[in-house]
Amino acid sequence: MPEPATGDVVIRRAEAADAPGVADVWLRSFTAALPTVVRPRSDDEVRDYIRDVVVPLRETWVADAPGAGVVGMMVLNGAQLSQLYLAPEWRGHGLGDRFVQLAKERSPGGLTLWTFQINEPAHRFYERHGFVAVERTDGSGNEEHEPDVRYEWHPRQDRTDREATPS
């Protein structure tokens, strides 16, 4: 498979017609990244929820690649980055970085997010972007009943990190 070309990828607000692509990315990414986590909803229920709730009622963004369609998705709920998923073949090419930068621009006062404790790659990714783990739970508060961790980002953390890093 050829290397994905991220330079031509457009990040934009999702439209109703994007819902099937958003659902496909979500399902493929979740399966690839979290194979041991049991999903409480069937694929069809996920597709319906994304079509009926996520895309029309949430601040949903997509990464749209020429010839490939939707290859990534992010959902913001105020200062909460509630979902960020990339098609598995598009990981490691800077799209996640672009989504996080957009989230920081949209919520300049700070962000919070949850991820599963088992998802070590996500921990490394968010920590690299200045997020700090502030809470761990046993998972009793999420649908999957999977232990999770809450991360926060505050803009002054980024300034402090840049000031401490020699140029």
Beta strands, then each sheet from edge to edge (+ up, - down):
strand 1: 10-13
strand 2: 59-65
strand 3: 69-77
strand 4: 80-86
strand 5: 111-116
strand 6: 132-137
strand 7: 148-153
sheet 1: 1+ 2- 3+ 4-
sheet 2: 5+ 7- 6+
end
